[in-house]
Amino acid sequence: MDYLEFYKLKEQPFSNVVDNRFYYDNPQLSEALVRIKYAVDSMKGLAVVVGDIGTGKTTLARKILDELDEKVYEAALLVVLHSSVTSDWLMKKIAMQIGVDKPEETKVDLLGQIYKRLLEIHEEGRKAVVLIDEMQMLRSQEIMEEFRGLLNMEVPEGKLITLVFFGLSEMEKLFSLDEPLKQRIALRCRLKALEEDITQEYMKHRLNIAGAEEDIFTPDAIKAIHFYSKGVPRLINTVCDNALLEGFLVNKEMIDKDIIESVGITLGLNTEEKND
């Protein structure tokens, strides 16, 4: 027996793997989604989503990609994995993602291909969108200038491509590398940690998706989860997952505050004394 069977769950409710089935449409994500869709549909060119670690940027990026119907949008999501990405590699990647066959080696020819492809997409009545996650990794002035070049491609209706950047707060420093690019930011969204009541709804939603038929966490446990996680979704998942395992090991059908405090301290999330 494992904790899934013990708590009568069909699957892990608090995995940190992005899965749109578990997407919880809390007010700030809902608002951000509407704002970004507006930027895309009105061809604004550049939108920026900023948030601390674990606040749901990648979750939002995947949700937006899922929402963009391929009949209406030519959309792609790029995740930056390291800071050594070059402008040449990035431009070729963007070209391929929007449907350019056999990207040229020279920058002038490549930009020509991208422009031609963007015009084709526009003439088809569709909109080109590239979402870039972990944007703070791109610490190159040359890359910022390349983005600005893409945003110079436009028609009377607006920009031929919309770029949506997702990153940590330090991403803001990148725009100081290219002031003209900074001035092209048409929309900004900031993701914050969840309030306690939203934390509770978030947990309930994920448990329901996983098949929970009755409460597993006591009200005091939920308060403690919010305290140790500080309302950060990724940490909420980590604390809850560990708590379910701990509860199973000590044979407790309801997860209480004591289990959460033990887990929180073990994970090193907060060693300060918790106020009742």
Phi and psi in degrees as GROMACS dihedral restraints (atoms count N, CA, C in turn):
[ dihedral_restraints ]
;  ai    aj    ak    al  type     phi  dphi    fc
    3     4     5     6     1  -121.7    20    10
    4     5     6     7     1  -176.7    20    10
    6     7     8     9     1   -69.3    20    10
    7     8     9    10     1   -24.2    20    10
    9    10    11    12     1   -62.6    20    10
   10    11    12    13     1   -48.1    20    10
   12    13    14    15     1   -67.3    20    10
   13    14    15    16     1   -40.3    20    10
   15    16    17    18     1   -61.2    20    10
   16    17    18    19     1   -41.7    20    10
   18    19    20    21     1   -97.7    20    10
   19    20    21    22     1    11.0    20    10
   21    22    23    24     1    57.5    20    10
   22    23    24    25     1    48.6    20    10
   24    25    26    27     1  -107.9    20    10
   25    26    27    28     1   148.0    20    10
   27    28    29    30     1   -86.4    20    10
   28    29    30    31     1   -26.3    20    10
   30    31    32    33     1  -158.8    20    10
   31    32    33    34     1   169.8    20    10
   33    34    35    36     1   -66.3    20    10
   34    35    36    37     1   122.4    20    10
   36    37    38    39     1   -82.7    20    10
   37    38    39    40     1   -17.6    20    10
   39    40    41    42     1  -124.7    20    10
   40    41    42    43     1    36.0    20    10
   42    43    44    45     1   -69.7    20    10
   43    44    45    46     1   144.8    20    10
   45    46    47    48     1   -90.4    20    10
   46    47    48    49     1     5.6    20    10
   48    49    50    51     1   -72.9    20    10
   49    50    51    52     1   132.3    20    10
   51    52    53    54     1   -68.1    20    10
   52    53    54    55     1   121.9    20    10
   54    55    56    57     1  -141.2    20    10
   55    56    57    58     1   113.2    20    10
   57    58    59    60     1   -62.4    20    10
   58    59    60    61     1   -17.6    20    10
   60    61    62    63     1   -63.9    20    10
   61    62    63    64     1   -29.1    20    10
   63    64    65    66     1   -95.5    20    10
   64    65    66    67     1     3.7    20    10
   66    67    68    69     1   -59.0    20    10
   67    68    69    70     1   124.7    20    10
   69    70    71    72     1  -107.8    20    10
   70    71    72    73     1   117.4    20    10
   72    73    74    75     1   -81.8    20    10
   73    74    75    76     1    69.7    20    10
   75    76    77    78     1   -71.7    20    10
   76    77    78    79     1   163.7    20    10
   78    79    80    81     1   -53.6    20    10
   79    80    81    82     1   -41.2    20    10
   81    82    83    84     1   -73.0    20    10
   82    83    84    85     1   -35.2    20    10
   84    85    86    87     1   -68.4    20    10
   85    86    87    88     1   -38.8    20    10
   87    88    89    90     1   -61.4    20    10
   88    89    90    91     1   -44.6    20    10
   90    91    92    93     1   -65.9    20    10
   91    92    93    94     1   -42.5    20    10
   93    94    95    96     1   -62.5    20    10
   94    95    96    97     1   -40.3    20    10
   96    97    98    99     1   -62.1    20    10
   97    98    99   100     1   -43.9    20    10
   99   100   101   102     1   -63.3    20    10
  100   101   102   103     1   -43.9    20    10
  102   103   104   105     1   -63.5    20    10
  103   104   105   106     1   -43.5    20    10
  105   106   107   108     1   -69.5    20    10
  106   107   108   109     1   -40.0    20    10
  108   109   110   111     1   -60.1    20    10
  109   110   111   112     1   -37.8    20    10
  111   112   113   114     1   -62.5    20    10
  112   113   114   115     1   -45.3    20    10
  114   115   116   117     1   -61.5    20    10
  115   116   117   118     1   -39.7    20    10
  117   118   119   120     1   -68.5    20    10
  118   119   120   121     1   -50.2    20    10
  120   121   122   123     1   -67.8    20    10
  121   122   123   124     1   -29.2    20    10
  123   124   125   126     1   -95.9    20    10
  124   125   126   127     1     8.0    20    10
  126   127   128   129     1    56.5    20    10
  127   128   129   130     1    47.4    20    10
  129   130   131   132     1   -73.7    20    10
  130   131   132   133     1   -26.6    20    10
  132   133   134   135     1   106.4    20    10
  133   134   135   136     1   -56.7    20    10
  135   136   137   138     1  -140.6    20    10
  136   137   138   139     1   123.2    20    10
  138   139   140   141     1  -125.3    20    10
  139   140   141   142     1   148.0    20    10
  141   142   143   144     1  -129.6    20    10
  142   143   144   145     1   130.6    20    10
  144   145   146   147     1  -117.6    20    10
  145   146   147   148     1   119.2    20    10
  147   148   149   150     1  -115.7    20    10
  148   149   150   151     1   141.2    20    10
  150   151   152   153     1  -168.4    20    10
  151   152   153   154     1   155.2    20    10
  153   154   155   156     1   -70.3    20    10
  154   155   156   157     1   171.3    20    10
  156   157   158   159     1   -57.8    20    10
  157   158   159   160     1   130.1    20    10
  159   160   161   162     1    82.3    20    10
  160   161   162   163     1     9.4    20    10
  162   163   164   165     1   -88.1    20    10
  163   164   165   166     1    -1.6    20    10
  165   166   167   168     1   109.9    20    10
  166   167   168   169     1    18.4    20    10
  168   169   170   171     1   -64.4    20    10
  169   170   171   172     1   -48.1    20    10
  171   172   173   174     1   -66.0    20    10
  172   173   174   175     1   -39.5    20    10
  174   175   176   177     1   -58.4    20    10
  175   176   177   178     1   -44.7    20    10
  177   178   179   180     1   -65.4    20    10
  178   179   180   181     1   -42.2    20    10
  180   181   182   183     1   -60.0    20    10
  181   182   183   184     1   -44.7    20    10
  183   184   185   186     1   -66.0    20    10
  184   185   186   187     1   -37.3    20    10
  186   187   188   189     1   -65.3    20    10
  187   188   189   190     1   -44.1    20    10
  189   190   191   192     1   -61.1    20    10
  190   191   192   193     1   -46.3    20    10
  192   193   194   195     1   -57.7    20    10
  193   194   195   196     1   -41.2    20    10
  195   196   197   198     1   -66.4    20    10
  196   197   198   199     1   -29.9    20    10
  198   199   200   201     1   -81.2    20    10
  199   200   201   202     1   -17.2    20    10
  201   202   203   204     1   -87.3    20    10
  202   203   204   205     1   100.1    20    10
  204   205   206   207     1   -61.1    20    10
  205   206   207   208     1   127.6    20    10
  207   208   209   210     1   -64.7    20    10
  208   209   210   211     1   -16.2    20    10
  210   211   212   213     1   -75.1    20    10
  211   212   213   214     1   -20.1    20    10
  213   214   215   216     1  -112.0    20    10
  214   215   216   217     1   -27.6    20    10
  216   217   218   219     1  -129.4    20    10
  217   218   219   220     1   145.0    20    10
  219   220   221   222     1  -102.1    20    10
  220   221   222   223     1    95.1    20    10
  222   223   224   225     1  -119.1    20    10
  223   224   225   226     1   147.7    20    10
  225   226   227   228     1  -148.7    20    10
  226   227   228   229     1   151.8    20    10
  228   229   230   231     1  -119.9    20    10
  229   230   231   232     1   123.6    20    10
  231   232   233   234     1  -111.0    20    10
  232   233   234   235     1   132.3    20    10
  234   235   236   237     1  -111.6    20    10
  235   236   237   238     1   120.4    20    10
  237   238   239   240     1   -81.8    20    10
  238   239   240   241     1   119.0    20    10
  240   241   242   243     1   -96.9    20    10
  241   242   243   244     1   -20.3    20    10
  243   244   245   246     1  -154.5    20    10
  244   245   246   247     1   164.2    20    10
  246   247   248   249     1   -85.2    20    10
  247   248   249   250     1    -1.3    20    10
  249   250   251   252     1   -89.9    20    10
  250   251   252   253     1     9.0    20    10
  252   253   254   255     1   -60.3    20    10
  253   254   255   256     1   133.2    20    10
  255   256   257   258     1   -97.6    20    10
  256   257   258   259     1   161.4    20    10
  258   259   260   261     1   -65.4    20    10
  259   260   261   262     1   -36.5    20    10
  261   262   263   264     1   -63.5    20    10
  262   263   264   265     1   -46.3    20    10
  264   265   266   267     1   -61.8    20    10
  265   266   267   268     1   -44.0    20    10
  267   268   269   270     1   -64.5    20    10
  268   269   270   271     1   -43.4    20    10
  270   271   272   273     1   -65.8    20    10
  271   272   273   274     1   -38.2    20    10
  273   274   275   276     1   -65.2    20    10
  274   275   276   277     1   -39.9    20    10
  276   277   278   279     1   -63.8    20    10
  277   278   279   280     1   -45.1    20    10
  279   280   281   282     1   -62.0    20    10
  280   281   282   283     1   -41.8    20    10
  282   283   284   285     1   -58.6    20    10
  283   284   285   286     1   -46.6    20    10
  285   286   287   288     1   -65.4    20    10
  286   287   288   289     1   -37.8    20    10
  288   289   290   291     1   -66.9    20    10
  289   290   291   292     1   -28.5    20    10
  291   292   293   294     1   -93.9    20    10
  292   293   294   295     1     3.9    20    10
  294   295   296   297     1   103.7    20    10
  295   296   297   298     1    17.2    20    10
  297   298   299   300     1   -77.8    20    10
  298   299   300   301     1   123.9    20    10
  300   301   302   303     1   -85.5    20    10
  301   302   303   304     1   133.3    20    10
  303   304   305   306     1    50.8    20    10
  304   305   306   307     1    70.6    20    10
  306   307   308   309     1   -56.4    20    10
  307   308   309   310     1   137.6    20    10
  309   310   311   312     1   -70.3    20    10
  310   311   312   313     1   157.9    20    10
  312   313   314   315     1   -80.7    20    10
  313   314   315   316     1   -38.3    20    10
  315   316   317   318     1   -79.8    20    10
  316   317   318   319     1   144.2    20    10
  318   319   320   321     1   -63.8    20    10
  319   320   321   322     1   -40.9    20    10
  321   322   323   324     1   -62.2    20    10
  322   323   324   325     1   -45.9    20    10
  324   325   326   327     1   -66.6    20    10
  325   326   327   328     1   -38.5    20    10
  327   328   329   330     1   -64.4    20    10
  328   329   330   331     1   -43.5    20    10
  330   331   332   333     1   -63.3    20    10
  331   332   333   334     1   -35.5    20    10
  333   334   335   336     1   -63.0    20    10
  334   335   336   337     1   -41.5    20    10
  336   337   338   339     1   -64.0    20    10
  337   338   339   340     1   -43.0    20    10
  339   340   341   342     1   -63.0    20    10
  340   341   342   343     1   -45.3    20    10
  342   343   344   345     1   -61.5    20    10
  343   344   345   346     1   -43.8    20    10
  345   346   347   348     1   -61.9    20    10
  346   347   348   349     1   -43.4    20    10
  348   349   350   351     1   -66.3    20    10
  349   350   351   352     1   -40.2    20    10
  351   352   353   354     1   -64.0    20    10
  352   353   354   355     1   -37.5    20    10
  354   355   356   357     1   -64.6    20    10
  355   356   357   358     1   -40.4    20    10
  357   358   359   360     1   -60.4    20    10
  358   359   360   361     1   -44.9    20    10
  360   361   362   363     1   -61.6    20    10
  361   362   363   364     1   -43.6    20    10
  363   364   365   366     1   -62.9    20    10
  364   365   366   367     1   -42.9    20    10
  366   367   368   369     1   -68.1    20    10
  367   368   369   370     1   -23.1    20    10
  369   370   371   372     1   -78.0    20    10
  370   371   372   373     1    -5.2    20    10
  372   373   374   375     1    82.4    20    10
  373   374   375   376     1    17.9    20    10
  375   376   377   378     1  -111.9    20    10
  376   377   378   379     1   172.5    20    10
  378   379   380   381     1  -124.8    20    10
  379   380   381   382     1   138.6    20    10
  381   382   383   384     1   -93.0    20    10
  382   383   384   385     1   131.2    20    10
  384   385   386   387     1  -136.8    20    10
  385   386   387   388     1   129.7    20    10
  387   388   389   390     1  -124.6    20    10
  388   389   390   391     1   119.2    20    10
  390   391   392   393     1   -96.7    20    10
  391   392   393   394     1   131.8    20    10
  393   394   395   396     1  -123.3    20    10
  394   395   396   397     1   114.7    20    10
  396   397   398   399     1   -97.5    20    10
  397   398   399   400     1   151.8    20    10
  399   400   401   402     1    61.7    20    10
  400   401   402   403     1    41.9    20    10
  402   403   404   405     1   -59.6    20    10
  403   404   405   406     1   -28.5    20    10
  405   406   407   408     1   -62.5    20    10
  406   407   408   409     1   -13.2    20    10
  408   409   410   411     1   -74.8    20    10
  409   410   411   412     1   -19.2    20    10
  411   412   413   414     1   -88.6    20    10
  412   413   414   415     1    88.3    20    10
  414   415   416   417     1  -102.3    20    10
  415   416   417   418     1    44.7    20    10
  417   418   419   420     1  -124.3    20    10
  418   419   420   421     1   129.0    20    10
  420   421   422   423     1   -63.0    20    10
  421   422   423   424     1   -35.5    20    10
  423   424   425   426     1   -62.0    20    10
  424   425   426   427     1   -39.9    20    10
  426   427   428   429     1   -66.4    20    10
  427   428   429   430     1   -40.6    20    10
  429   430   431   432     1   -60.8    20    10
  430   431   432   433     1   -39.3    20    10
  432   433   434   435     1   -66.4    20    10
  433   434   435   436     1   -34.2    20    10
  435   436   437   438     1   -66.6    20    10
  436   437   438   439     1   -40.4    20    10
  438   439   440   441     1   -61.8    20    10
  439   440   441   442     1   -41.9    20    10
  441   442   443   444     1   -61.4    20    10
  442   443   444   445     1   -38.3    20    10
  444   445   446   447     1   -62.0    20    10
  445   446   447   448     1   -41.4    20    10
  447   448   449   450     1   -61.9    20    10
  448   449   450   451     1   -38.5    20    10
  450   451   452   453     1   -75.0    20    10
  451   452   453   454     1   -11.3    20    10
  453   454   455   456     1   -80.4    20    10
  454   455   456   457     1    -9.9    20    10
  456   457   458   459     1   -83.4    20    10
  457   458   459   460     1   111.5    20    10
  459   460   461   462     1  -148.4    20    10
  460   461   462   463     1   167.1    20    10
  462   463   464   465     1  -129.6    20    10
  463   464   465   466     1   171.4    20    10
  465   466   467   468     1   -53.9    20    10
  466   467   468   469     1   -29.7    20    10
  468   469   470   471     1   -75.2    20    10
  469   470   471   472     1   -20.4    20    10
  471   472   473   474     1   149.1    20    10
  472   473   474   475     1  -162.0    20    10
  474   475   476   477     1   -73.1    20    10
  475   476   477   478     1   142.6    20    10
  477   478   479   480     1   -73.9    20    10
  478   479   480   481     1   -18.5    20    10
  480   481   482   483     1  -138.6    20    10
  481   482   483   484     1   142.4    20    10
  483   484   485   486     1  -110.2    20    10
  484   485   486   487     1   125.8    20    10
  486   487   488   489     1  -103.2    20    10
  487   488   489   490     1   133.0    20    10
  489   490   491   492     1  -121.9    20    10
  490   491   492   493     1   114.4    20    10
  492   493   494   495     1   -96.8    20    10
  493   494   495   496     1   132.5    20    10
  495   496   497   498     1  -118.8    20    10
  496   497   498   499     1   128.7    20    10
  498   499   500   501     1  -169.7    20    10
  499   500   501   502     1   174.1    20    10
  501   502   503   504     1   -71.2    20    10
  502   503   504   505     1   170.2    20    10
  504   505   506   507     1   -57.5    20    10
  505   506   507   508     1   -30.1    20    10
  507   508   509   510     1   -65.7    20    10
  508   509   510   511     1   -14.5    20    10
  510   511   512   513     1   -58.2    20    10
  511   512   513   514     1   -30.4    20    10
  513   514   515   516     1   -58.9    20    10
  514   515   516   517     1   -30.5    20    10
  516   517   518   519     1   -66.0    20    10
  517   518   519   520     1   -26.6    20    10
  519   520   521   522     1   -62.1    20    10
  520   521   522   523     1   -34.1    20    10
  522   523   524   525     1   -71.1    20    10
  523   524   525   526     1   -17.7    20    10
  525   526   527   528     1   -70.7    20    10
  526   527   528   529     1   -16.2    20    10
  528   529   530   531     1   -73.8    20    10
  529   530   531   532     1   -19.2    20    10
  531   532   533   534     1  -150.6    20    10
  532   533   534   535     1    91.6    20    10
  534   535   536   537     1   -58.7    20    10
  535   536   537   538     1   -40.4    20    10
  537   538   539   540     1   -59.9    20    10
  538   539   540   541     1   -34.6    20    10
  540   541   542   543     1   -67.3    20    10
  541   542   543   544     1   -42.5    20    10
  543   544   545   546     1   -56.8    20    10
  544   545   546   547     1   -39.6    20    10
  546   547   548   549     1   -70.0    20    10
  547   548   549   550     1   -14.8    20    10
  549   550   551   552     1   -88.8    20    10
  550   551   552   553     1    -3.8    20    10
  552   553   554   555     1   -66.9    20    10
  553   554   555   556     1   115.3    20    10
  555   556   557   558     1   -91.8    20    10
  556   557   558   559     1   -21.3    20    10
  558   559   560   561     1  -155.6    20    10
  559   560   561   562     1   139.0    20    10
  561   562   563   564     1  -128.0    20    10
  562   563   564   565     1   140.5    20    10
  564   565   566   567     1  -129.0    20    10
  565   566   567   568     1   142.8    20    10
  567   568   569   570     1  -123.8    20    10
  568   569   570   571     1   125.5    20    10
  570   571   572   573     1   -93.9    20    10
  571   572   573   574     1   131.8    20    10
  573   574   575   576     1  -118.4    20    10
  574   575   576   577     1   169.1    20    10
  576   577   578   579     1   -64.3    20    10
  577   578   579   580     1   158.1    20    10
  579   580   581   582     1   -82.5    20    10
  580   581   582   583     1   145.2    20    10
  582   583   584   585     1   -71.2    20    10
  583   584   585   586     1   165.4    20    10
  585   586   587   588     1   -60.6    20    10
  586   587   588   589     1   -41.4    20    10
  588   589   590   591     1   -67.9    20    10
  589   590   591   592     1   -33.8    20    10
  591   592   593   594     1   -73.0    20    10
  592   593   594   595     1   -34.3    20    10
  594   595   596   597     1   -58.1    20    10
  595   596   597   598     1   -44.3    20    10
  597   598   599   600     1   -62.8    20    10
  598   599   600   601     1   -44.5    20    10
  600   601   602   603     1   -66.3    20    10
  601   602   603   604     1   -37.5    20    10
  603   604   605   606     1   -60.3    20    10
  604   605   606   607     1   -47.2    20    10
  606   607   608   609     1   -63.4    20    10
  607   608   609   610     1   -44.6    20    10
  609   610   611   612     1   -60.8    20    10
  610   611   612   613     1   -41.9    20    10
  612   613   614   615     1   -60.8    20    10
  613   614   615   616     1   -48.0    20    10
  615   616   617   618     1   -66.7    20    10
  616   617   618   619     1   -38.5    20    10
  618   619   620   621     1   -65.4    20    10
  619   620   621   622     1   -39.6    20    10
  621   622   623   624     1   -63.0    20    10
  622   623   624   625     1   -43.1    20    10
  624   625   626   627     1   -61.3    20    10
  625   626   627   628     1   -35.9    20    10
  627   628   629   630     1   -80.1    20    10
  628   629   630   631     1    -2.2    20    10
  630   631   632   633     1   101.1    20    10
  631   632   633   634     1     9.1    20    10
  633   634   635   636     1   -65.3    20    10
  634   635   636   637     1   133.8    20    10
  636   637   638   639     1  -107.5    20    10
  637   638   639   640     1   -10.9    20    10
  639   640   641   642     1  -149.7    20    10
  640   641   642   643     1   168.2    20    10
  642   643   644   645     1   -62.6    20    10
  643   644   645   646     1   140.7    20    10
  645   646   647   648     1  -114.9    20    10
  646   647   648   649     1   -31.4    20    10
  648   649   650   651     1  -105.9    20    10
  649   650   651   652     1   133.8    20    10
  651   652   653   654     1   -73.6    20    10
  652   653   654   655     1   160.4    20    10
  654   655   656   657     1   -55.2    20    10
  655   656   657   658     1   -41.0    20    10
  657   658   659   660     1   -66.6    20    10
  658   659   660   661     1   -33.3    20    10
  660   661   662   663     1   -65.3    20    10
  661   662   663   664     1   -40.7    20    10
  663   664   665   666     1   -63.9    20    10
  664   665   666   667     1   -41.3    20    10
  666   667   668   669     1   -59.7    20    10
  667   668   669   670     1   -42.7    20    10
  669   670   671   672     1   -67.5    20    10
  670   671   672   673     1   -36.5    20    10
  672   673   674   675     1   -62.4    20    10
  673   674   675   676     1   -43.0    20    10
  675   676   677   678     1   -65.0    20    10
  676   677   678   679     1   -37.6    20    10
  678   679   680   681     1   -63.4    20    10
  679   680   681   682     1   -50.7    20    10
  681   682   683   684     1   -73.3    20    10
  682   683   684   685     1   -32.5    20    10
  684   685   686   687     1   -86.7    20    10
  685   686   687   688     1   -15.8    20    10
  687   688   689   690     1    56.9    20    10
  688   689   690   691     1    25.1    20    10
  690   691   692   693     1    78.5    20    10
  691   692   693   694     1    11.4    20    10
  693   694   695   696     1   -84.9    20    10
  694   695   696   697     1   118.5    20    10
  696   697   698   699     1   -51.5    20    10
  697   698   699   700     1   -43.2    20    10
  699   700   701   702     1   -62.4    20    10
  700   701   702   703     1   -39.1    20    10
  702   703   704   705     1   -75.1    20    10
  703   704   705   706     1   -32.7    20    10
  705   706   707   708     1   -57.4    20    10
  706   707   708   709     1   -46.5    20    10
  708   709   710   711     1   -59.8    20    10
  709   710   711   712     1   -44.9    20    10
  711   712   713   714     1   -63.9    20    10
  712   713   714   715     1   -45.6    20    10
  714   715   716   717     1   -64.0    20    10
  715   716   717   718     1   -46.0    20    10
  717   718   719   720     1   -64.9    20    10
  718   719   720   721     1   -41.3    20    10
  720   721   722   723     1   -62.2    20    10
  721   722   723   724     1   -45.2    20    10
  723   724   725   726     1   -66.1    20    10
  724   725   726   727     1   -35.6    20    10
  726   727   728   729     1   -66.9    20    10
  727   728   729   730     1   -38.9    20    10
  729   730   731   732     1   -63.6    20    10
  730   731   732   733     1   -40.6    20    10
  732   733   734   735     1   -65.4    20    10
  733   734   735   736     1   -44.7    20    10
  735   736   737   738     1   -63.3    20    10
  736   737   738   739     1   -42.5    20    10
  738   739   740   741     1   -62.0    20    10
  739   740   741   742     1   -39.8    20    10
  741   742   743   744     1   -63.3    20    10
  742   743   744   745     1   -43.4    20    10
  744   745   746   747     1   -64.3    20    10
  745   746   747   748     1   -32.1    20    10
  747   748   749   750     1  -101.4    20    10
  748   749   750   751     1     8.9    20    10
  750   751   752   753     1    62.8    20    10
  751   752   753   754     1    43.8    20    10
  753   754   755   756     1  -106.0    20    10
  754   755   756   757     1   122.2    20    10
  756   757   758   759     1   -73.0    20    10
  757   758   759   760     1   -26.9    20    10
  759   760   761   762     1  -117.0    20    10
  760   761   762   763     1   129.9    20    10
  762   763   764   765     1   -79.7    20    10
  763   764   765   766     1   120.9    20    10
  765   766   767   768     1  -108.6    20    10
  766   767   768   769     1  -179.2    20    10
  768   769   770   771     1   -60.4    20    10
  769   770   771   772     1   -37.5    20    10
  771   772   773   774     1   -61.1    20    10
  772   773   774   775     1   -41.0    20    10
  774   775   776   777     1   -65.1    20    10
  775   776   777   778     1   -42.7    20    10
  777   778   779   780     1   -63.9    20    10
  778   779   780   781     1   -42.8    20    10
  780   781   782   783     1   -63.4    20    10
  781   782   783   784     1   -39.7    20    10
  783   784   785   786     1   -62.4    20    10
  784   785   786   787     1   -45.6    20    10
  786   787   788   789     1   -64.8    20    10
  787   788   789   790     1   -45.0    20    10
  789   790   791   792     1   -59.3    20    10
  790   791   792   793     1   -43.2    20    10
  792   793   794   795     1   -69.2    20    10
  793   794   795   796     1   -42.1    20    10
  795   796   797   798     1   -60.0    20    10
  796   797   798   799     1   -39.1    20    10
  798   799   800   801     1   -77.5    20    10
  799   800   801   802     1    -8.4    20    10
  801   802   803   804     1    71.0    20    10
  802   803   804   805     1    28.0    20    10
  804   805   806   807     1   -78.7    20    10
  805   806   807   808     1   -35.6    20    10
  807   808   809   810     1  -164.5    20    10
  808   809   810   811     1   115.5    20    10
  810   811   812   813     1   -99.9    20    10
  811   812   813   814     1     2.7    20    10
  813   814   815   816     1   -71.5    20    10
  814   815   816   817     1   153.5    20    10
  816   817   818   819     1   -66.4    20    10
  817   818   819   820     1   132.3    20    10
  819   820   821   822     1   -84.2    20    10
  820   821   822   823     1   130.3    20    10
  822   823   824   825     1   -80.3    20    10
  823   824   825   826     1   137.8    20    10
